[in-house]
Protein backbone atom coordinates (compact mmCIF):
# COMPACT_ATOMS: atom_id res chain seq x y z
CA UNK A 1 0.00 0.00 0.00
CA UNK A 2 2.76 2.46 0.91
CA UNK A 3 4.66 1.67 -2.26
CA UNK A 4 1.62 2.27 -4.45
CA UNK A 5 0.81 5.52 -2.65
CA UNK A 6 4.27 6.92 -3.41
CA UNK A 7 5.62 6.51 0.12
CA UNK A 8 8.51 4.11 -0.45
CA UNK A 9 10.49 5.34 2.56
CA UNK A 10 7.58 4.36 4.80
CA UNK A 11 7.40 0.98 3.04
CA UNK A 12 11.10 0.40 3.72
CA UNK A 13 10.58 1.17 7.39
CA UNK A 14 7.49 -1.05 7.65
CA UNK A 15 9.17 -3.99 5.90
CA UNK A 16 12.28 -3.62 8.06
CA UNK A 17 10.12 -3.65 11.18
CA UNK A 18 8.30 -6.74 9.93
CA UNK A 19 11.61 -8.54 9.39
CA UNK A 20 12.47 -8.01 13.06
CA UNK A 21 9.36 -9.86 14.26
CA UNK A 22 10.08 -13.22 15.86
CA UNK A 23 8.35 -16.28 14.47
CA UNK A 24 7.82 -14.92 10.98
CA UNK A 25 6.95 -17.62 8.46
CA UNK A 26 9.19 -18.06 5.44
CA UNK A 27 6.41 -16.77 3.21
CA UNK A 28 6.01 -13.61 5.30
CA UNK A 29 9.77 -13.08 5.48
CA UNK A 30 10.05 -13.43 1.69
CA UNK A 31 7.15 -11.00 1.22
CA UNK A 32 8.82 -8.44 3.51
CA UNK A 33 12.10 -8.70 1.58
CA UNK A 34 10.17 -8.40 -1.68
CA UNK A 35 8.25 -5.33 -0.54
CA UNK A 36 11.37 -3.68 0.83
CA UNK A 37 13.20 -4.49 -2.41
CA UNK A 38 10.40 -2.87 -4.40
CA UNK A 39 10.55 0.20 -2.17
CA UNK A 40 14.33 0.47 -2.52
CA UNK A 41 13.83 0.37 -6.27
CA UNK A 42 11.36 3.25 -6.08
CA UNK A 43 13.96 5.20 -4.06
CA UNK A 44 16.58 4.47 -6.74
CA UNK A 45 18.57 2.33 -4.31
CA UNK A 46 18.83 -0.54 -6.76
CA UNK A 47 21.85 -2.20 -5.16
CA UNK A 48 19.88 -2.55 -1.91
CA UNK A 49 16.85 -3.69 -3.90
CA UNK A 50 18.90 -6.46 -5.51
CA UNK A 51 20.14 -7.65 -2.10
CA UNK A 52 16.63 -7.92 -0.68
CA UNK A 53 15.15 -9.45 -3.80
CA UNK A 54 17.88 -12.11 -3.83
CA UNK A 55 17.02 -12.92 -0.21
CA UNK A 56 13.35 -13.26 -1.13
CA UNK A 57 14.24 -15.47 -4.07
CA UNK A 58 16.33 -17.75 -1.82
CA UNK A 59 13.23 -18.32 0.30
CA UNK A 60 10.75 -18.72 -2.56
CA UNK A 61 12.77 -19.52 -5.70
CA UNK A 62 9.74 -20.18 -7.88
CA UNK A 63 8.18 -16.72 -7.43
CA UNK A 64 7.94 -15.01 -10.82
CA UNK A 65 7.10 -11.62 -9.28
CA UNK A 66 10.30 -11.58 -7.24
CA UNK A 67 12.35 -12.74 -10.22
CA UNK A 68 10.82 -10.06 -12.44
CA UNK A 69 11.50 -7.31 -9.91
CA UNK A 70 15.08 -8.58 -9.44
CA UNK A 71 15.72 -8.52 -13.18
CA UNK A 72 14.26 -5.01 -13.43
CA UNK A 73 16.54 -3.74 -10.63
CA UNK A 74 19.58 -5.33 -12.28
CA UNK A 75 18.60 -3.71 -15.58
CA UNK A 76 18.30 -0.28 -13.93
CA UNK A 77 21.79 -0.70 -12.46
CA UNK A 78 23.16 -1.68 -15.86
CA UNK A 79 21.51 1.29 -17.57
CA UNK A 80 22.77 3.71 -14.90
CA UNK A 81 26.33 2.41 -15.27
CA UNK A 82 26.16 2.80 -19.03
CA UNK A 83 24.96 6.41 -18.66
CA UNK A 84 27.74 7.13 -16.16
CA UNK A 85 30.32 5.56 -18.45
CA UNK A 86 29.20 7.76 -21.34
CA UNK A 87 29.23 10.87 -19.15
CA UNK A 88 32.75 10.15 -17.88
CA UNK A 89 33.98 9.36 -21.39
CA UNK A 90 32.96 12.87 -22.49
CA UNK A 91 34.82 14.40 -19.55
CA UNK A 92 38.12 12.76 -20.46
CA UNK A 93 38.02 13.00 -24.24
N, C-alpha and C positions, 0 to 999 in steps of 0.2 A: 504494500500500500504506500509506504513512504517513498519507494523508488518511483512508482508511477505518479506520485504527486510532486515530483521534482524536489524531494528532500533526501537526497542520497546520504548526506552526512548523518542524518537521523537514523537512516537504515543501517549504516555502518555501526553506529552505536548500539542499536537494538540487536543486531545480529551478534555483535561481540558479547553483549550481555547474555544472550541466549546460549552462546558457546561456553559460558562459565557455569551454567546450571548443571548440578550433579544429576546423574541418572538419565541423561539425554539419550534417546534411542539413536541408533545409527542413521535412520532416516531423517530424524530431526536435526542431527548434527550436520548431515550432508546438505539439508535444506538451508541451514544457517550459513554454511560456507558459501553455498550457491548465491544466496541473497546478498551476502556481504561482497562477494565477487562481482555481482552485478552492480552494486552500489559503487564499488571502487572504480569500475569501468565508467560509470556516469561522472565520476569525479576526475576522470582522466588519470587515474592511478593504475594503469594497466598492468604493471609489474606485480602489484599487490593483488589485483584481480586474478592474474594467472596463478599465483600461489594458492589462493583460496579455492579457485575452481579445480585445480589439480587435487587438492585435498578432498573436495566433494566427489570428484571422479574416482578417487581411490576407494571411497566408501560405497558408491553406487556406479560402478563402471559402465553399466548399460544405459545410463540416462542420456538421451539424445539432447535434451535441453542444456544440460551442463556442458556436454561436448561442444555444442554449437556456440555457447557463450565463450568457452575457452578458446575456440578457434577464432572467434571474432576479436577477442582481446589480443591474441597473438598477432593477428593481422593488423590491428591498430598500432601495435608496437613496431611492426615491420615498416608500415607506412611512415610512421613518425621518424624512424631512423633514416629512411630514404630521403625524407624532406630535409632532415638535419644534415645529411651527407651532401646534398646538393647545395644547401646554404653555405656550408663550410668550404666547399669546393670553389664557390664564387669568391669567397674572402681571400683565398690563397692563390688565385690565378692571376 
